[in-house]
Amino acid sequence: MIVNARYPIVFSACMLMVVLALGGCSHQPKDSKGRPVISDAGRALAMLQIENTFSKHAYYHQINRQCDEMRDIWVAEDGPNASTAKWTLAGNVMQGIPMIKLDYCTINLEGQKQTLEELSKKVLSVKNVPENVGAGSEHTMHTQETPVIEVAGDGKTAKGIWYSIGMSARGVVADDGKTSVVTSWMWERYGVDFIKENGAWKIWHLMNLMDQAPVEAGAKSQGGPGGANKAPGGKAGPLSGGMGPVGSGEMKYAGRVDSYSWSPIVVPRIEPRFPEPYYTFSETFSY
């Protein structure tokens, strides 16, 4: 009897667990308008996934793997959000993944190849072979700090801002093969809109502002928007932010917006602006 009675007890316990689970699912949180919203647990998970996505940008950018970055963490080139993707760099707006890819990936990679070609002529130990592409190119290090992230109530998009402490190093190689390095502090501010594609958080809109200063007191800053940014071969290299005209190609920007960049004669302000709670993307602003 003891053995036989055990099974109804186990069955009852299992049924109770199912009822509790179903009951929990039926109590989905809603906003003041009665719309279903993402749970606190789902919001917390989304924030961690978003941080991972944007942290990858720093690692890819550090080693000049911009093409890999676009394939991995940006909205898909053939996806539904490609045409509405944008990158705003120091006020210049690039609209659509094709335009962003042209500058950030294609032209940038071409510049790296040109730099390697010139470098290999001056430093014979560096061979001009595909596996050495990236040698001699600008080195940038940006660590995304102080994130402020807001996930949409519907769980489909998210917004975030970061302050990025970093530096930029550009090598100069003389005809005799001797090298020197020009460095600058390169602190940046990011405002990013993310959107979920096929279950993964992707960069959709990116606003990139810079606070740049020479490392050595009294020195003139090089690189960055409007700066004299020269690759080791003496040709123009990518801008410090990883963007900008390279070689004979000239970037055609989609437009320009007013943006704040630090200056010793300008009143400082918070920009990009803080993300604010919102339910769906049509109810908020775009970075």
N, C-alpha and C positions, 0 to 999 in steps of 0.2 A: 504493500500500500504506500509506503514511504517513497519507493522508487517511482511508482506510477503518478503520484501527486506532484512530483517535481516538474513534470512537463507542462501542466496547465499554468503553474506559477511562472515558468520561463516564458510561455506564450503570452501571458498577461503582461509581463514586464516589457516584452518586445512591442506589443500593441500600444502600450502606454508611451513608449519612446516615439513611435510613429505618429501618434496623435499630437504629442508635444511638438514634434518637428513640423508637422503640417500646420499646427496652430501658430507657430512662430513665423512660418512663411506667409500666413494670411495677414499678419500685422506689419505690412510694409509701411515705413514712415512716409508721411505726406507733408507738403508745404502748406502755407496758409490758404492757397487756392485749391487745395485738394489734389494736387499733382503728386504722383509717386516720386520720391527722392532716393538717392543713393544712401545706403546705410552708413553708419559711422565706420564700421569695419571696412566696407567697400571703399570709402573715402580715404581711409588710412592706407590701404593697400595701393590705391591709385597714386597717392602722393609719393610713396616709396618707388613705384615703377616710373613715375615721371622724373624723380631725382636721378634714377639710374640712366634713363634715356638721355637727359641733358648732360650728365657727367661724362658720357661717352664722347660728347662733342669736344671736351677738353683733351681727351686722350688722342682722338683722331687728329685734331688740329695741331697738337704738339709735334706729331711726326709727319705732318703734311699728307695725310691720307684722306683728303676731302672727298674724293670720289667714293671711297668705301663708306664714309660717313653718310653721304646722301642716300646710298642704297640701304643703309641700316636704320637710320633714325629719323629721316625726313619722310614726309608723305610721298607715296609712290608716284613715279613719273607718269604712269598710265592709270592712276587712280582717280577717284571722283573729286579729290581736293587739290589736284595738281595746278589747275588754273588760278585758284584763289590763294595759293601759297605766296608768301612774300618775305623779303629780307630788307630791312631798313638799316643802313649803315651810315652813321653820321649824317643823317638827313636824306641820303640817296635811297630811292626805293627800287628794288628789283621785283617785278611782279611775275609770278608763275614759275613753276619748277624748271622749264626749259631755260629761262633767263638766268635763274640762280645757278643751275648746273653749268651753263656756259662759262660763267665767271668763276665760281667757286671750285668747280671740278675741272672742266676742259682747259680753259685758259691757264688756270693755276698749274695744272700738270704740264702743260706746254712750257711754262716758265721754268719749272723744275728741270725739264729736259735741257733747255737752253743753258741753264746755270751749270748743269753737270758737264755739258759739252765744253764750255769755257773753262771750267775748273780742271778738267782732265788734260787740257793743253798746258796748264801751268804747274799742276801737281801730277807728275807722271804715275805715281803710285795709285791714283784714283782713275780707274778705267771707266770709259764711257759705255757702260753696259746697262741693260734694263734694271738689273738688281741693285744698281747704285743710284737710281733716280731718287732724288731727295737730298743727296749729299751736297753740301754747300748752300742749301736753301735756308731761308730764314727759320730760326728756332723760336717758337713762342710757347710760353707756359702760362696757362690760365687755370686757376682753381676756383670753381664755382662756390661761393660762400653766401651765407645769410639768406637762404631761400625763403620766399613768402609765396605759398602756393594756394590757389583756390580752385577746387574741383566743382564743376557745374552740378546743379541739383539733379539733372537728368543723367549724369555720369558719362556724357558723350564727349565733352571737351573740358579743358582746364587751362588756367592761366598761372604764370609764375614770374617773379623777378629774382634776379641774383646780382650780387656784387662779386666781381671776379678780380682777385689779386693776382698779378702776373708780371711777366717781363718779356721783352723782345730782344733777341740777339741776331745781328746780321754780320756775317763774315765778309771781309774784304781781302782778296788775294792779289798780291802784286805780281807783275810779270816774272819776277824771280822766284815765285812760289811762296814767299813769306806771307803769313796770314796775320790779320788783326781783326778784332771784334768790336763792333759798336753796339752798345746795349742801352735800352731804355726801360724804365718802369712802364708797364702797360696795364693799368687797372681799367677794367671795363664794367659796364652795367648792361644787363640783359633784361628784356621783357619778352616773354615767349607765350604764344598760344599753342596748345597741344590739342590734338584730336585723335580719337581712337579709330584705327584702321585695322580691320581683321583681328580685333582683340588686343592690339598693341598700341601704346601711346607713341605718337609721332610728332615731330616738330612741324608746325603748320605756318605760323607767323613768327618772325624773329626780329626784334629791335635791338640794335647793337650800338651802344654809346661808349665813348672812350674818355678816360682821364689819363693822359699820357704826360710823362716828364722825363728828362734826361737823368741817368743814374748819377752822373758826376755833376756836382754843383756848378752852375754857371755855363754848362755846356748847352749847345743847341740840340734840340730834339730832332731825330731823323726818323723817317717812316711815318706811317699813319696817314690820314687824309691830308693832302697838300704837302706832305713831307717828301724829302729826297731819299727815296728808298731804293738803293742800288744792290743788286745781287753781286756775288763775287766776280762775275764776268764783266761787270760794269753796266749791264743792262738793267732796265727797270724790273724789279721783282714784285711779288704780290704785296699788297698793303699789309701793315702789321696785323690788321684784323683778318687777314686771309683773303681779302677781296681786292679788286681794282685791276686796272689795265696791265697787261703783261705783253712784252714783245711788240709786234706791229698791230695787234688787235686793240680796238678801243671799245670800252664797255658802253652800251647804250642803256642808260637808266630809264626806268619807267616814270620817274617823277622825283620830286623832292618835298620833304616836309620839314617844318621847323623842329629842331631838336636841340636840347641843351647839352653842351659839353663843358667840362670844367675849364675855367680861366681865372687867373688871379685878379681880373678886373670885372668879373661877373658875379652877381649874387647867386650862391648855390641853391639848388632846389632838388627835391626828390623826383627823378625821372630816370627810367620809366615810372609811371605812377603805380601805386599799390593796386593789386587785383582786388576786386570787390565781390562779395557773394552774389551769385546769379544762378538762375535756373537753367536757361538754355542760351546759346551763344548770341542769338538775335537780341537778347536783352542786355548785352554788355558791349564794351568798346573793344577794339582790336589793336594789338600792339603792331 
